[in-house]
Structure formats: structure tokens, C-alpha cells
Amino acid sequence: MAAALLGRRIRIVGPVFDEDYVSLHRELFRADHVEFAGELGGAAKTAALNAGRVLVYSCARHYVEAGAAVFGESLRAGTPVAALAWKQRTCAQAALCDDTGAVATVAPGTDDHKAASTLAEAIEQAALLQAALVQEVGQARFDPVRHFHTLASRHAEPSQ
């Protein structure tokens, strides 16, 4: 809906977890500006991130995020993120800053059109960001070696 409001194309990457939702909103998902790419990984996922002007991240209203590595992947590729969040203290808010993207935070009870309009504003804001700066910040913030060492040190067994 946000892409339609902006007159932009959208490529949906990833699995569909809620067939009922897609069926309920079939007119939107079947629109000419919408493409389903399916679940991508490896080089195909990296190519999709590089090809996009903005990564749009959204989730169901009551979904509890377990973490979203896609923020680091997108930013390291130089693609800014526009995210829709339904509450405060989400992965999107932790991962993004003014140099890397924009988060549209709306209450879960917000109607679809208002949520889409708010997300559309975040997309426009993120589209203005410079890919080189997004990538620079993303590579510094989401360095895979540092991230691995941080995770490993939190779960290390005490030595005997």
C-alpha cells in the first residue's frame, strides 16, 4: 500500500507466513507494481539488496521480533532501510540511525491506510540517504567478525 501511495514498484522478498493475510489483501498483492521474488539467499539476496533503492521492512502488528539480520545485510550493501514498527524498542530502532534509514512507528490499532502513509514518509526519507554513507556506517556497525566475537564471548563457558 505504501508503494502504491508513492507510485513506486515493490519487490517482496521472503516467505509468506500468513496466506490468509495475502488472500484478504489480494488486490494489493496482485497489483502491477508488486512483484513476489520468494525467499532469496546468498548472492541472489545480496543482488536484490543492491538493486533496491530502499529496503522496506515490515512485520505483523503483534509479531515479536527475534532479531533481524536483514538490517545489517542491507546497510552493508549500501541500501538504506525504511521500517514499520508497531511499538518502541524494536530491532529496527536499534539498528537504524538518521544516516542509515527511517522508522515509522505506529500503534497496533492504527488503520492500514494511516500505517501505509506513515511508512511511505519513511520510505521517502530513506530514499534521500547516500548509499556510500549508508554502507560505511553499515560496515562499521555490523562488522561480522566483531559481531561473532561479541556473541561468542557472551556464551563462553567459564574455564575450569
PEJODA-V752797 format. One line per field, one symbol per residue. phi: phi as a letter, one per 30 degrees, with the letter a starting at -180 (. if undefined). psi: psi as a letter, one per 30 degrees, with the letter a starting at -180 (. if undefined). burial: I if it has 24 or more other ideal C-beta (glycine too) atoms within 12 Angstrom, else O. A space follows every 10 residues. Layout:
BEGIN
phi=???
psi=???
burial=???
END
This chain:
BEGIN
phi=.ddddcicdb ccckdccbdd ddddcedddc dddcbccidc bhdddddddd dddbdccbad ecdcdckbdd dddddddicd bcbcbcadic eddddcbddb lbcccbdedd deddddddde dddddddddd eddededddd dcdddddddd ddddcddddc
psi=eeeeefhllk jjklljfiee eeeeheeefg lfgkkjfakl lbeeeeeeee fkekkjklll egkjkfljff eeeeeffgjl kkkkkgllhl eeeefllfff akkjjlkffk leeeeeeeee eeeeeefflk eeeeeeeeee ehkeeeeeee eeffgkkkk.
burial=IIIIIIOIOI IIIOOOOOOO OOOOOOOOOO OOOOOOOOOO OOOOIOOIIO OIIIIIIIIO OOOOIOOIOI IIIIIIIIII IIIIIIOOOI IIIOIIOOII IIIIIIOOOO OOOOIIOIII IIIIIIIOIO IOOIIOIIOO IIOOOOOOOO OOOOOOOOOO
END
